[in-house]
């Protein structure tokens, strides 16, 4: 029998337990970087949008509140050389002729010269008048001795009875009845002398004062009322009287010319030698011994021309038509040399024919209403301004004119008229 040997028990070796550290897989960085990039992009986009909005807002504010428009306008100008141009004018509207008008100025001047006293003389002034009847178609009878009151305050009388015809009617216009007669001063004395040239030539009938006939039956001088004197007759040297009279006339003419120049209307022009004069005979008087007072009464007839009429005559109708219906200004007319070539026959008091020669240069310039143009341009896009300026082509030289907007991107003229500048060049 086989002996069985007992086997030793197997010893188990126990290993000490250790924690095994498990390292998780590394987290990749890409997603985090992408997120940050997206955020950055969003921030950049927002910033960009903000900048765009700010710029747009600034542009809007600049365009709305600070925009300006400046237009430089060059008017149409037409230079005209006036080289020995002869004009023929009359004081009435006559087809084919230039018309002149008359401004009348009257005055009195006097001075003293040596004289000798002669014998005492008493004389009443006398003269001729034309009586008018605008009161009735029936004639008016005035008896001898009827008193007239002159504009000088003096009284005159009819030396004989007269009959003034009644008025008539021609083409609907009243034509007064008239008659010419003499009048005599109420008393002697030089104070009754009344010059036709001094502009106070009307006499009213004293008896008609306060009635309708006072203003409709009256007289006007047909000649000077002269010859009145009361006192010692003065005897003067005739050569001295003539030279003194000439000096008084020259002095009076200069004085009246100053008035005439000041009285020219703005749309008319006159010239230094465009006038005529009429003087009454010198009156000799005075109460001082060994001297006489020489008094001269005169009237100056200043010739004036309407500027547009004279310019059309000098420049020609073709130049005037260049401006169409638009307005234009005229410069240089006042500086022209003017000479009357028919002084021997020209009588301005009679409004007869005047022939004159002119020399110099004038210029016609189109005129633009700045306010009107500014109103038409306000608020228009830049392209729309062309049509406005085209309507002014008769007075604006379009090729030489220009416009500018600020800021340049605004694209339209401001609506605020105060932000539109128009410069006439």
Buried (B, 14 or more C-beta within 10 A) or exposed (E): EEEEEEEEEEEEEEEEEEEEEEEEEEEEEEEEEEEEEEEEEEEEEEEEEEEEEEEEEEBEEBBEEEBBBBBBBBBBBBEBEBEEBEBBBBBEEEEEBBBBBBBBBBBBBBBEBEBBBEEEEEBBBBBBBBBBBBBBEEEBEBEEEBBBBBBBEBBBBBEEEBEBBBBEEEEEEEEBBBBEBBBBBBBBBBBBBBBBBBEBBBBBBBEBEEEEBBEBBBBEBBBBBBBBBBBBBBEBEEEBBEEBBEBBBEBBBEBBBEBBEEBBEEEBBBBEEBBBBBBBEBBBBBEEEEBBBBBBBBBBBBBBBBBBBBBBBBBEEEBBEBBEEBEBEBEBBBEBEBEBEEEEEBBBBEBEBBBBBBEBEBBBBBBBEBEEBBEBBBBBEBEEBEEBBEEBEBBBBBEEBEBEBBEEEBEBBBEBEEBBEBEBE
